């Protein structure tokens, strides 16, 4: 195993714990309160609202260790093992647990379900903070990591913005662990900001909340505007707010960039020894887990994200679109759009906040004959017409977990490129670098409001068909 990879991996995992322990002291404080109490907070001194011992970590590190242990119990990933581990952890009385995580764990204890239903207020950072073990175990299998990452996330958090934060930060973390430069991380951050302006990280949020957008913006601003681990962590935690989680995420990404040697020794000495040793053991074991997966996955199987692709069978346009996604490394679960038993609840999320006319296939016979005029329909009327005649639906419909899009426009292609920008950005052909539409969220969800108005472009895959 490459010694440099081990150094970066340990830097990321210990960095997570250091950021967690450092930030926990000032969690829920404002920047002004931190200055009044600590000056510039820079010591693993414990305390805070949880009354922690010096160097003690919170649920952010503990959940990561639970996920890592569940992974290492078998060479085949099982979200059920992770759920059982989380249930045991909750029963043991952790020092802290977020409300969304607690609700998901209790749901599993009561009814055994492994996935939370989509939740309007589930766009927190709890699932993102614990994703490091999955990335370490799937460095050479990003598609498998994508699938595993979303499955562990949906155990507690099922929301498109949570998914997007996990996938994009996971890809940045993967790049850093492979030894790519900070410039590569910056490029990926700019791509995220272009496709989804809510993630603009040019300004550092004040007292960032647990909302995933606040968290990602805080972490990326600190990582991209400092040159070492120490300064990065101090910049993040001294903003206060959800400081243990922003500190943990900044710590794992900065730790992957600067490696174990970049971590301050005075902080490492204060980290609780038991946690420190568990992390050391898990880090090596997770990298070896990933090595054992080599040769077990080929393009198109479980190593590639399993996109659900709803098409009209025989449509040449859809066939060309499928070919482009396959060439880019995506695995597809192809479904017959016309025979799928759609409901209002299952169909509506694919259109996000796009204008109603953009929901429709302009080449549908009933559209061409002007029997149906999308311009005069409201949302309820539009969905009702589509349920009656699925040929009216702009296709393909594509989904990965809670992420959903319709059509195959440049903005949609750019979005799926963004989900895995390093590996899957190749072979997709020309895509607008300034796409202005990201129809990934169902109406009414916080963080939706991405309903930009970029017009669809004709698909280059071939002539349109109804």
DADA-V967617 format. One record per helix or strand of 3 or more residues. SS is the DSSP state (helix for helix, strand for strand). FROM is the first residue (numbers start at 1). TO is the last residue. If there is no record, write none. Layout:
SS&FROM&TO + SS&FROM&TO
//
This chain:
helix&3&24 + helix&31&38 + helix&59&72 + helix&79&91 + helix&99&111 + helix&126&129 + helix&132&137 + helix&142&154 + helix&160&177 + helix&182&195 + helix&197&199 + helix&212&224 + helix&229&237 + helix&243&258 + helix&260&262 + helix&265&270 + helix&273&292 + strand&306&311 + helix&316&327 + strand&331&336 + helix&344&351 + helix&356&359 + helix&365&368 + helix&374&376 + helix&379&388 + helix&390&392 + strand&397&400 + strand&403&406 + helix&410&419 + helix&421&424
//
